[in-house]
């Protein structure tokens, strides 16, 4: 088998190296004018040499001539800077055209009477605003604004949704999974946290216990007054560890998780956070 492979290999190289004679003969005298001996190996060598020369010529043209600027990644720094400058000029011209269009449209509206002249503060303003900002307030809009301002004048819900809590660090009241989120629309003013029975309930901030009692609906309830008008409420506890008037520290255990009260379906803590008499979403202050 090895001998067969050697014979095939030898025959292959003999075929490539076998030389052919290319002869040019004078037709009249039958005299040999030119005679060239070539082989397949010589032909392959000549072809590779020609390709190498062509590659070197192309590389020289790309390297030493401006043609390289037309190839991706070979843009000259001067050409690149010119392209960026032209792009910036085009953007500036576009902004200038937009300002001129606004100016022309506003002047036309002034001539039509749509925009009053005394509403224009300066000629430059006509190039930056549209007639919506220059038109006189309609009677219907004025009545709506007045009605809305009167309605919201004594609205207590206009208090900032998130009060200033600088310097306050809120502790997570207990470890568990959130099963129901804060939703004021359906009057659920707290966050329900499913936890293991007997898990500690921690005070979210330093404060004083203002309520420690039991109700039929919410079971054992404890409320703590904190600084900056915050009050935290803990409902459905299994038992209470603090009484009214006790001072508590942030992160101190004040109760245990339970399942007390009628409005409960399992061991969990209903946690509420109030600020100036208004319920706020505890998830905006605490990472549960």
C-alpha positions, 0 to 999 in steps of 0.5 A: 500500500505504501509502495502504491502511494509512493508511486502515485506521489512520484508520478504526480511530481513527474507530471508537474516537472515534465517539460514540453517544448514550445517551438516556432518554425518558419513555414517556408524553410521549416527552420526552427526560429524559437524553441522554449522548454516549459513545464507545469511547475514553471507555469505555476511559478510564473503565475505566482510571480505575476500575481505578486508583482500586481499585488505590490504595484496595487499596494504601492498605488494605495500607499503613495497616491491619493487613491487610498482616500477612497478606500474605507479606513484609509481616509486622510486626516485632512480630508476627515477634518474637512468632512466634519467641518462641512457637516457642521456647516450644513447643520448651521445652515439648516438651523439658519433656514429653520429660524428664517422660516419661523421669522417669515411665518410669524411676520405673515401671522402678524400681517393677518392679525393672528398675532398681536404686535404688542405681544412681540418683545423683540424681532429676534423672538420671531426667529425662536418661537411660533405663534402659539407663544405669541397669540393672546390667551383666549377667553375659554383658556382664561376661564379654565385656568381660573377655575383650575387655580381655584379648585387646587387652591386648597387641595392638600394632595398638591403636597410634594409626592416625595418629601425631603428625606436627607439624612434619613436611612429607612430600614426594611421592616421585615424580611419577605416577599411583597404580595401586594403593592401600594395602590391609593386608587383602591385604598390600599395605603401600604405594602403587604410582605409575606414572611415567616410567622415569628419573624421580627418586625423592625422599626424603619426609623428612630421614633416613639411608639404612639399606638400599640393595640389590637383591632378586630380587622387588622389584629395587633397594630403598632404605630411609630412617630418619626422625625420630619413628620413621618409615621410608620404603621405595622398591622397583622402582627402576631405579638407586640414587643413595645408599648405606647410611649416607648422610644425605639431605634431604627432596626430595633424589633418592635413586634413579630410577624403573625396572622392576626385580624379578620382582613388577612389570608396568611402570615404577613406584615401590612406596612404603611408609611405616612407623611404629614397626614398623607399616605406615601408609597413605602417602595419609594423609600425602602428597598424590600 
